[in-house]
């Protein structure tokens, strides 16, 4: 079997005695869409933070395309092609959608001040190319109309789309979405699902998605990992998970699970 | 009359350089530097001491700016784990430490006596009678050059990353931007300008002492930036003009208001404080807030 794109092995993290994650393992194959579900407080976001370098962890291993990335700084991990989004969307109040997109582009000339002053011609050519690319991405995300609006003025759903757009602009190969459907209307959720699948099919992107919305999970994901109280509970296809008694138990409680 | 106009024009030019330096740090990069006067003092003393020792004035100005920029970058290293507000407090302390060093290390700085007879540039080549005007011209030339350079930076990829750091630090990190080294660079660039302003101040007044570099200077430059508009570099000049004219108005007010001149002088700072509060409450983005940057297709005029 090929090396998985992302492999998390026996990852543990505790906060002053509280075990947020205990020996959690998961794998994400290249060009797959993997869901990460579990009740609130089960450690999903902590896992995201540990994998993306925003939080140090106590033990275990994280490999991206076979390379150890545990302990690396978050911006270095992002440059390898693993980009995560945030639950709250991280709206930039005083930057427009297009400015966001251009900012996100990877490996730009002129990100350092001296280059920015001296390599004007190269930056101009680069900006023309970036604008074209940004507009293409915004078109597929249906954000063209708001391209020159401040990102902070967008709706919650549009901000989630922008976060996805930034990750694509940043040349991410593995995109980790933290609750993309939270607070988003059902029509937009369906569109979001098809955008994610399109990105996988046409642009060879891989996804790891935290989500509570079961419609999103069953519509988008090939495989699902379920966490409970900081541990692996179960994994399988979305359909299998919806029938798994252990999963039903943590979501609905023991008695209801028996009835279901 | 010409004298007073030239005085105002020169001081406004000098403070404009410092204010756009601070506005770059605070308005664009979101770094709250409450130690402005420290870097101003470093620029002033570096250039003052060097030129008194015989170094040409242009080299002194350059060294003053570079030294302030260097110290700005260096303070980032031990303070990189502090969050925004604790970092701001640290910068207040840093500026006081710098002033106390200037006051106490008298083998180098002549302590409270200060530096006397700092040479003015251009005096040797400009005929008598035109020297203050020539100095004013030099100040404004430098101010415009600094402004244009900062504008180029703001509209470049570097500027966009700075704004992202200002808005959401973690967002910039998550997209692969080396946030810490970007902040160090923004601090250094702002410090460079504040130091240059300090050096020009020293050469303009020809006499400086630690008493010129009290924390009130920081507050005054902050008031200038806040009144003008955070993130709007050109607007800083408006804030600088308003505050400079106001601060010097006591000379005239003493004929109008029947108060002891010393009391009027103290009341000025009270008014500056009230002005800052009014701005924060009623116009938090200043009189002329940062303008939205709309990018159109084929917009190849990056930086114009």
Boltz contact constraints between the chains, C-beta under 6 A:
constraints:
  - contact:
      token1: [A, 74]
      token2: [B, 173]
      max_distance: 6.0
  - contact:
      token1: [A, 75]
      token2: [B, 173]
      max_distance: 6.0
  - contact:
      token1: [A, 75]
      token2: [B, 176]
      max_distance: 6.0
  - contact:
      token1: [A, 75]
      token2: [B, 177]
      max_distance: 6.0
  - contact:
      token1: [A, 75]
      token2: [B, 178]
      max_distance: 6.0
  - contact:
      token1: [A, 78]
      token2: [B, 174]
      max_distance: 6.0
  - contact:
      token1: [A, 78]
      token2: [B, 175]
      max_distance: 6.0
  - contact:
      token1: [A, 78]
      token2: [B, 176]
      max_distance: 6.0
  - contact:
      token1: [A, 79]
      token2: [B, 176]
      max_distance: 6.0
  - contact:
      token1: [A, 84]
      token2: [B, 174]
      max_distance: 6.0
  - contact:
      token1: [A, 90]
      token2: [B, 168]
      max_distance: 6.0
  - contact:
      token1: [A, 90]
      token2: [B, 171]
      max_distance: 6.0
  - contact:
      token1: [A, 92]
      token2: [B, 167]
      max_distance: 6.0
  - contact:
      token1: [A, 95]
      token2: [B, 163]
      max_distance: 6.0
  - contact:
      token1: [A, 95]
      token2: [B, 167]
      max_distance: 6.0
  - contact:
      token1: [A, 98]
      token2: [B, 295]
      max_distance: 6.0
  - contact:
      token1: [A, 99]
      token2: [B, 160]
      max_distance: 6.0
  - contact:
      token1: [A, 102]
      token2: [B, 160]
      max_distance: 6.0
  - contact:
      token1: [A, 103]
      token2: [B, 160]
      max_distance: 6.0
  - contact:
      token1: [A, 103]
      token2: [B, 164]
      max_distance: 6.0
  - contact:
      token1: [A, 104]
      token2: [B, 175]
      max_distance: 6.0
  - contact:
      token1: [A, 108]
      token2: [B, 157]
      max_distance: 6.0
  - contact:
      token1: [A, 110]
      token2: [B, 156]
      max_distance: 6.0
  - contact:
      token1: [A, 110]
      token2: [B, 157]
      max_distance: 6.0
  - contact:
      token1: [A, 110]
      token2: [B, 158]
      max_distance: 6.0
  - contact:
      token1: [A, 111]
      token2: [B, 157]
      max_distance: 6.0
  - contact:
      token1: [A, 111]
      token2: [B, 158]
      max_distance: 6.0
  - contact:
      token1: [A, 111]
      token2: [B, 161]
      max_distance: 6.0
  - contact:
      token1: [A, 113]
      token2: [B, 153]
      max_distance: 6.0
  - contact:
      token1: [A, 113]
      token2: [B, 158]
      max_distance: 6.0
  - contact:
      token1: [A, 113]
      token2: [B, 185]
      max_distance: 6.0
  - contact:
      token1: [A, 116]
      token2: [B, 153]
      max_distance: 6.0
  - contact:
      token1: [A, 116]
      token2: [B, 156]
      max_distance: 6.0
  - contact:
      token1: [A, 116]
      token2: [B, 158]
      max_distance: 6.0
  - contact:
      token1: [A, 117]
      token2: [B, 152]
      max_distance: 6.0
  - contact:
      token1: [A, 123]
      token2: [B, 302]
      max_distance: 6.0
  - contact:
      token1: [A, 124]
      token2: [B, 300]
      max_distance: 6.0
  - contact:
      token1: [A, 124]
      token2: [B, 302]
      max_distance: 6.0
  - contact:
      token1: [A, 127]
      token2: [B, 302]
      max_distance: 6.0
  - contact:
      token1: [A, 128]
      token2: [B, 300]
      max_distance: 6.0
  - contact:
      token1: [A, 148]
      token2: [B, 294]
      max_distance: 6.0
  - contact:
      token1: [A, 170]
      token2: [B, 175]
      max_distance: 6.0
